[in-house]
Amino acid sequence: MCGIFSRWSQNCHSDQITCVAFSPDSSNFISGSYDKTLHLWDAKSIDAIEGIPTGHAGLITCLAFSPDGSQIISGSSDKTLCLWNAKSSSAIGKSMKGHTNWISCVTFSPDGSKIVSGSSDTTLHLWDAKSGTAIGEPLKSHKFSVTYVAFSLDGLKIVSGSNDTLCLWNVESDIDTGILLKGHLAHVTCIAFSYDGSKIVSGSDDKTLHLWNATSGAAIGAPMKGHNNWISCVAFSPDGSRIVYGSSDETLHLWDAKSGVSIAEPLICHSNRIDCVAFSLDGSKIISRSNAETIIWNVYHFDAYARFQPRSAAGSEDCS
């Protein structure tokens, strides 16, 4: 059930939130917006800690913390990425340029040494996380916009999603083409590695979730069906036992990763399509985001305890 929100927090952005990410220790999270800024938040009190004017010339399209929590990477519709010091909020080096269209997804390698970005230009780029310089040539196997990307836990593999296919890449290989994973009947909308790196989960417009072997690329079991609408976002719990996903029908679902069955009734609290979801690393919280609001959930009770909205929708509370 939706439950009662114990705290309503003012969103300090002047426009809709486009993306969110938890810090590795689950104490903070970062949000990006159409207003071209970032905001750092306290995950317990849901108070804004600091606003970061990024210098991006376009909306913030994707965000990620480094594994040690010291850096933040932001991608933008201006075709660039920027590295930030998470403590001082200062920029690290210059904008990272190389893509020829919107940055659609970004993440750090588990050891924090590399960054991979996907773009509407159909390519992936690898970057050195310390210097911000490109590593090798762009990775080209997709024919359409790269919408999702993730590293395996050992940092040796990358999985990317585009249209109705996924692609599995070997980071240390010299080849610039990956192994295509096919099975979905419509556009792949979201992907994630399990924390132990053994599995991949993907969601699609075909209303199914697919599990994949992260070594061979083979499908694991039958597709998980029974959803009423297309899958818009997905994530594994840190222990790999659960999968949470959001749907275009405004509901949030929790499933058992081994049996492929639902653990709880769908949660109906959002008033728009859910397009971002993540577990905190301690597994105790889930954060979900729609165009209308962002909600934080208690995993053990699976109810909501905090919700916040854009300033224009929620009033004029001070966010300095």
GUMI-166236 format. One record per residue (C-alpha): x, y, z. Coordinates in pm, 1 decimal, always signed. Each point is the difference from the previous one (the first is absolute). Last residue first. Example, Ala and Ser with C-alpha at 12.3 -4.5 7.8 and 13.67 -1.06 7.14 Angstrom:
BEGIN
+----------+----------+----------+
|       xx |       yy |       zz |
+----------+----------+----------+
|  +1367.0 |   -106.0 |   +714.0 |
|   -137.0 |   -344.0 |    +66.0 |
+----------+----------+----------+
This chain:
BEGIN
+----------+----------+----------+
|       xx |       yy |       zz |
+----------+----------+----------+
|  +1918.6 |  +2730.4 |    +48.0 |
|   -322.9 |   -192.7 |    -56.7 |
|   -253.1 |   +231.0 |   +165.1 |
|   -357.4 |   -126.4 |    -36.5 |
|   -188.5 |   +159.7 |   -288.9 |
|   -280.3 |   -234.0 |    -91.4 |
|    -26.7 |   -356.9 |   -118.0 |
|    -80.6 |     +9.3 |   -370.1 |
|   +221.8 |   +288.4 |   -117.6 |
|   +272.6 |   -115.0 |   +236.1 |
|    +12.2 |   -343.1 |   -163.2 |
|   -125.5 |   -291.6 |   +213.9 |
|   +106.4 |   -202.2 |   +301.5 |
|   -109.3 |   -318.5 |   +168.6 |
|   +111.6 |   -178.7 |   +311.1 |
|   -118.8 |   -300.5 |   +199.3 |
|   -133.9 |   -240.6 |   -261.3 |
|    -85.5 |   -360.5 |    +80.5 |
|   +174.5 |   -325.4 |    -75.3 |
|     +8.6 |    -97.4 |   +367.8 |
|   +349.7 |   -143.2 |    -26.6 |
|    +91.6 |   +205.0 |   -307.5 |
|    -87.3 |   +340.5 |   +151.0 |
|    -72.0 |   +223.9 |   -297.3 |
|   +126.2 |   +338.0 |   -122.7 |
|   -218.0 |   +185.8 |   -251.9 |
|    +82.1 |   +252.1 |   -275.5 |
|   -283.9 |   +198.6 |   -156.2 |
|   -194.4 |   +101.6 |   -313.3 |
|   +235.6 |   -103.3 |   -277.4 |
|    +56.0 |   -330.8 |   +174.9 |
|   +271.0 |   -116.2 |   +240.5 |
|    +55.8 |   -298.5 |   +222.5 |
|   +237.0 |    -40.7 |   +292.6 |
|    +23.3 |   -333.4 |   +177.2 |
|   +128.2 |    -37.2 |   +354.1 |
|   +134.0 |   -266.7 |   +234.8 |
|   +233.9 |   -180.4 |   -238.1 |
|   +314.5 |   +135.0 |   +165.6 |
|   +114.2 |   +114.7 |   -343.2 |
|   -313.1 |   +209.3 |    -51.2 |
|   -220.7 |   -153.7 |   -266.2 |
|    -81.6 |   +189.6 |   -320.4 |
|   -293.6 |   +103.9 |   -220.1 |
|    -45.0 |   +247.4 |   -286.0 |
|   -274.6 |    +37.6 |   -263.0 |
|   -324.0 |    -44.2 |   +193.3 |
|   -285.5 |   +119.5 |   -225.0 |
|   -220.0 |   +261.8 |   +166.6 |
|   -206.7 |    +53.1 |   +314.3 |
|   +220.3 |   -216.4 |   +217.6 |
|   -145.7 |   -169.8 |   +305.1 |
|   -129.6 |   -335.3 |   -122.0 |
|   +213.1 |   -281.3 |   +134.1 |
|    -52.4 |   -336.3 |   -169.1 |
|    -85.2 |   -278.7 |   +246.4 |
|   +300.2 |   -166.5 |   +154.2 |
|   +252.1 |   -275.3 |    -67.9 |
|    -80.0 |    -58.3 |   -369.0 |
|   +135.3 |   -315.0 |   -157.9 |
|   +318.5 |    -55.5 |   -201.4 |
|   +111.9 |   -289.8 |   +217.0 |
|   +361.3 |   +107.0 |    +40.4 |
|    -25.0 |   +380.0 |    -23.2 |
|   -306.9 |    +24.8 |   +224.8 |
|   -196.3 |   +299.6 |   -123.3 |
|    -81.7 |   +349.4 |   +131.9 |
|   -224.8 |   +222.5 |   -212.6 |
|    -56.0 |   +377.8 |    -27.1 |
|   -306.0 |   +140.9 |   -177.3 |
|    -52.8 |   +306.1 |   -222.8 |
|   -135.9 |   -202.6 |   -298.6 |
|   +329.8 |    +66.5 |   -180.7 |
|   +158.3 |   -245.0 |   +237.2 |
|   +264.1 |     -1.0 |   +267.9 |
|   +216.9 |   -292.2 |    +95.2 |
|   +145.6 |   -153.4 |   +310.5 |
|   +187.7 |   -328.0 |    -14.6 |
|    +74.1 |   -197.3 |   +311.8 |
|   +247.3 |   -260.3 |   +122.3 |
|   +312.1 |   +151.7 |   -153.0 |
|   +150.1 |    +94.0 |   +337.3 |
|    +30.9 |   +365.3 |   -107.4 |
|   -361.2 |     +8.4 |   -127.5 |
|    -18.2 |    -14.3 |   -377.4 |
|   -133.2 |   +295.9 |   -202.4 |
|   -258.6 |    +75.8 |   -270.6 |
|   -154.2 |   +289.3 |   -194.2 |
|   -282.6 |    +60.4 |   -254.3 |
|   -160.4 |   -341.5 |    -42.1 |
|   -291.5 |    +11.6 |   -243.1 |
|   -356.6 |    -54.1 |   +119.7 |
|   -220.4 |   -249.9 |   +174.8 |
|   +274.6 |   -235.3 |   +110.0 |
|    -68.6 |   -374.1 |     +1.2 |
|   +329.8 |   -117.9 |   -140.1 |
|   +346.2 |    -90.2 |   +123.2 |
|   +179.9 |   -136.8 |   -306.1 |
|    +82.3 |   -370.6 |    +18.2 |
|   +310.2 |   -135.3 |   +163.9 |
|   +344.1 |   +156.2 |    -14.5 |
|    +81.2 |   +134.5 |   -350.1 |
|   +355.3 |    -52.9 |   -122.7 |
|   +249.8 |   +289.0 |     -5.6 |
|   +279.7 |   -240.2 |    +85.2 |
|   +152.1 |   +177.4 |   +297.7 |
|   -282.3 |   +228.0 |   +116.4 |
|   -260.4 |   -275.8 |    -17.6 |
|   -321.4 |   +181.4 |    -86.6 |
|   -334.0 |    +68.6 |   +175.3 |
|   -283.5 |   +148.4 |   -206.1 |
|   -282.6 |   +226.8 |   +123.5 |
|   -314.0 |    +30.5 |   -209.4 |
|   -254.0 |   +268.3 |   -100.4 |
|   +109.8 |     +0.1 |   -370.1 |
|   +117.6 |   +359.5 |    +52.4 |
|   +293.7 |   -156.4 |   +178.1 |
|   +181.8 |    -85.6 |   +317.4 |
|   +344.3 |   -154.4 |    +36.8 |
|   +166.9 |   -192.0 |   +281.3 |
|   +364.0 |   -105.9 |    -13.0 |
|   +150.5 |   -276.6 |   +208.6 |
|   +330.9 |   -117.0 |   +145.9 |
|   +149.8 |   +335.7 |    +92.5 |
|    -31.3 |    -54.2 |   +375.3 |
|   -193.5 |   +328.9 |    +26.9 |
|   -248.8 |   -109.8 |   -266.0 |
|    +45.8 |   +192.7 |   -322.1 |
|   -273.2 |   +239.4 |   -118.3 |
|   -198.8 |    +81.7 |   -314.7 |
|   -283.8 |   +232.4 |   -106.4 |
|   -227.6 |    +88.5 |   -294.1 |
|    +80.0 |   -270.1 |   -253.1 |
|   -230.3 |    +77.1 |   -296.4 |
|   -225.9 |   -282.4 |   -115.3 |
|     -7.8 |   -376.1 |    -44.7 |
|   +271.3 |    -71.1 |   +253.3 |
|   +213.5 |   -305.7 |    -62.5 |
|   +332.0 |   +111.8 |   -143.7 |
|   +336.1 |    +43.2 |   +167.0 |
|   +265.4 |   +143.9 |   -237.7 |
|   +361.4 |    -77.4 |    +79.6 |
|   +222.2 |   +309.9 |    -28.5 |
|   +206.3 |   +183.1 |   -260.4 |
|   +311.8 |   +211.2 |    +59.3 |
|   +243.9 |   -287.2 |    +26.4 |
|   +308.4 |    +70.0 |   +208.9 |
|   -139.2 |   -189.8 |   +294.9 |
|    +44.5 |   +130.5 |   +354.5 |
|   -353.4 |   +140.1 |    +29.9 |
|   -172.6 |   -307.1 |   -141.9 |
|   -338.4 |   +121.4 |   -124.3 |
|   -350.2 |   -148.9 |    +23.8 |
|   -262.9 |   +162.7 |   -224.6 |
|   -373.1 |    +14.4 |    +62.3 |
|   -267.3 |     +3.1 |   -267.7 |
|   -352.7 |   +132.5 |    -62.9 |
|    +96.1 |   +370.9 |    -49.4 |
|   +326.9 |    +54.9 |   +182.4 |
|   +135.0 |   -142.2 |   +323.9 |
|   +356.6 |    -24.0 |   +125.2 |
|   +183.2 |   -258.6 |   +205.8 |
|   +358.8 |    +56.0 |   +105.7 |
|   +244.4 |   -264.0 |   +110.0 |
|   +334.5 |    -14.8 |   +179.0 |
|    -85.1 |   +233.7 |   +286.6 |
|    -12.7 |   -284.3 |   +251.1 |
|   -349.1 |   +108.5 |   +108.2 |
|   -128.4 |     +8.5 |   -357.7 |
|    -30.8 |   +347.2 |   -150.1 |
|   -331.1 |   +152.4 |   -114.0 |
|   -149.4 |   +187.3 |   -298.5 |
|   -345.0 |   +113.6 |   -106.1 |
|   -150.1 |   +203.3 |   -286.9 |
|   +248.4 |    -46.3 |   -280.8 |
|   -173.1 |   +162.4 |   -299.3 |
|    -37.9 |   -228.5 |   -301.8 |
|   +212.0 |   -224.1 |   -218.5 |
|   +202.7 |   -144.9 |   +283.9 |
|   +334.2 |   -167.1 |    -55.5 |
|   +248.2 |   +287.1 |    +31.6 |
|   +227.6 |    +61.3 |   +295.5 |
|   +175.6 |   +338.3 |    -37.0 |
|   +379.5 |    -20.7 |    -40.0 |
|   +251.4 |    -41.0 |   +277.6 |
|    -23.4 |   +153.5 |   +346.4 |
|   -127.1 |   +360.3 |     -7.7 |
|   +145.7 |   +253.6 |   +244.0 |
|   -171.1 |   +104.8 |   +324.0 |
|   +333.4 |     -6.0 |   +183.8 |
|    -94.3 |   -202.2 |   +306.1 |
|   -306.4 |   -181.5 |   -129.3 |
|   +171.7 |   -112.1 |   -321.1 |
|   -280.1 |    -18.5 |   -253.9 |
|   -170.3 |   -271.3 |   -206.2 |
|   -245.8 |   +111.6 |   -267.5 |
|   -311.7 |   -183.2 |   -117.2 |
|   -157.3 |    +65.8 |   -339.9 |
|   -347.5 |    +37.5 |   -156.7 |
|    +23.9 |   +387.5 |    -33.7 |
|   -285.1 |    +13.7 |   +252.0 |
|   +267.8 |    -66.9 |   +254.7 |
|   +151.7 |   -244.9 |   +241.4 |
|   +268.5 |    +77.0 |   +254.7 |
|   +255.9 |   -219.7 |   +172.6 |
|   +221.2 |   +126.0 |   +280.5 |
|   +321.8 |   -159.7 |   +115.9 |
|   +223.2 |    -17.7 |   +306.9 |
|   -275.1 |    -11.0 |   +261.8 |
|    +70.2 |   -360.2 |    +99.2 |
|   -362.0 |    -95.5 |    -75.8 |
|    +10.1 |   +171.5 |   -342.2 |
|   -186.8 |   +329.7 |     +1.2 |
|   -333.6 |    +63.4 |   -175.9 |
|   -162.6 |   +202.3 |   -275.8 |
|   -319.6 |    +11.5 |   -206.4 |
|   -170.6 |   +212.7 |   -269.1 |
|   +268.7 |   +250.0 |    -96.6 |
|   -160.7 |   +197.3 |   -280.3 |
|   +172.1 |     +1.2 |   -342.4 |
|   +345.3 |     +9.2 |   -158.6 |
|   +189.2 |   -160.0 |   +286.3 |
|   +363.8 |    +95.5 |    +44.1 |
|    +21.5 |   +265.2 |   +269.5 |
|    +76.4 |    -25.0 |   +370.2 |
|    -40.3 |   +344.4 |   +157.2 |
|   +318.5 |   +127.8 |   +159.2 |
|   +177.3 |   -106.1 |   +317.3 |
|   -172.6 |    -90.4 |   +323.3 |
|   -285.6 |   +242.5 |    +70.1 |
|    -57.9 |   +111.4 |   +357.1 |
|   -274.9 |   -140.5 |   +222.5 |
|   +248.8 |     +0.8 |   +291.9 |
|    -85.1 |   -346.2 |   +132.9 |
|   -134.1 |   -168.7 |   -313.4 |
|   +284.4 |   +130.9 |   -217.8 |
|   -163.0 |    +22.5 |   -339.4 |
|    +60.5 |   -149.6 |   -345.8 |
|   -186.6 |   +138.0 |   -301.3 |
|   -138.9 |   -175.4 |   -307.5 |
|    -78.0 |   +160.2 |   -335.9 |
|   -252.7 |    -33.2 |   -285.1 |
|   -197.6 |   +316.5 |   +105.7 |
|   -288.6 |   -231.7 |    +92.4 |
|   +196.9 |    -67.8 |   +313.8 |
|   +199.2 |   -253.1 |   +194.6 |
|   +112.6 |    +36.2 |   +360.3 |
|   +275.9 |   -187.6 |   +183.5 |
|    +35.7 |    +25.3 |   +376.2 |
|   +321.5 |    -63.9 |   +189.7 |
|   +113.6 |    -86.6 |   +352.4 |
|   -266.8 |   -257.4 |    +78.1 |
|   +244.4 |   -290.7 |     +2.4 |
|   -195.9 |   -180.0 |   -273.4 |
|    -20.5 |   +316.5 |   -215.5 |
|   -344.2 |   +157.8 |     +5.4 |
|   -214.1 |     +3.7 |   -315.8 |
|   -223.0 |   +240.3 |   -191.5 |
|   -203.9 |    +16.6 |   -321.6 |
|   -191.0 |   +244.7 |   -225.3 |
|    +78.6 |   +338.7 |   +153.3 |
|   -163.3 |   +264.0 |   -223.2 |
|   +215.6 |   +198.8 |   -240.3 |
|   +283.1 |   +253.2 |     +0.7 |
|   +171.1 |   -168.6 |   +293.8 |
|   +168.5 |   +253.7 |   +226.8 |
|    -83.1 |   -216.1 |   +296.8 |
|   -162.8 |   +231.4 |   +252.1 |
|    +25.4 |   -224.6 |   +307.8 |
|   -256.3 |    +36.1 |   +276.6 |
|    +90.0 |   -115.9 |   +350.1 |
|   -127.4 |   -199.9 |   +293.7 |
|   -372.4 |    -23.9 |    -79.5 |
|   -190.2 |   -168.8 |   +279.7 |
|   -146.9 |   -347.3 |    -44.8 |
|    +72.7 |    -65.4 |   +369.8 |
|   +146.1 |   -344.1 |    -56.2 |
|   +121.3 |    +23.8 |   -361.0 |
|   +168.3 |   +338.8 |    +48.5 |
|    -14.0 |   +163.6 |   -342.8 |
|   +244.6 |   +130.0 |   -263.4 |
|   -152.1 |   +206.9 |   -279.2 |
|   +116.3 |    +15.5 |   -362.1 |
|    -82.4 |   +272.8 |   -251.6 |
|   -101.0 |    +25.1 |   -367.9 |
|   -359.7 |   +114.5 |    +83.8 |
|   -128.5 |   -315.3 |   -171.8 |
|   +127.0 |   -173.5 |   +309.5 |
|   +260.8 |   -207.9 |   +172.8 |
|    -19.4 |   -160.4 |   +343.6 |
|   +269.3 |   -126.7 |   +236.5 |
|    -47.8 |   -230.8 |   +296.5 |
|   +143.9 |     -7.0 |   +346.3 |
|    +56.2 |   -238.7 |   +290.7 |
|    -28.5 |   -320.2 |   -204.5 |
|   +370.5 |    -79.5 |    +54.2 |
|    +54.9 |    -30.7 |   -376.6 |
|   -176.3 |   +331.2 |    -74.6 |
|   -347.2 |    -44.4 |   -149.3 |
|    -85.0 |   +114.8 |   -355.3 |
|   -279.3 |   +210.9 |   -152.8 |
|   -113.1 |   +103.9 |   -350.2 |
|   -231.0 |   +241.9 |   -185.5 |
|   -139.7 |   +215.0 |   +280.6 |
|   -255.8 |   +249.0 |   -131.6 |
|    +69.2 |   +372.9 |    +15.3 |
|   +112.5 |   +263.2 |   +250.3 |
|   +192.9 |   -257.2 |   +199.9 |
|    -10.6 |    +35.3 |   +377.0 |
|   -247.9 |   -283.3 |    +50.9 |
|   -175.0 |    +67.9 |   +327.6 |
|    -31.6 |   -300.4 |   +226.9 |
|   -315.4 |   -162.4 |   +128.4 |
|    +78.9 |   -218.2 |   +298.0 |
|   -176.7 |   -285.0 |   +178.6 |
|   -179.8 |    -91.4 |   -321.7 |
|   -288.8 |   -229.5 |    +80.2 |
|    -40.5 |   -337.8 |   -167.4 |
|    -12.2 |    -72.8 |   -372.3 |
|    -99.8 |   -362.4 |    +32.2 |
+----------+----------+----------+
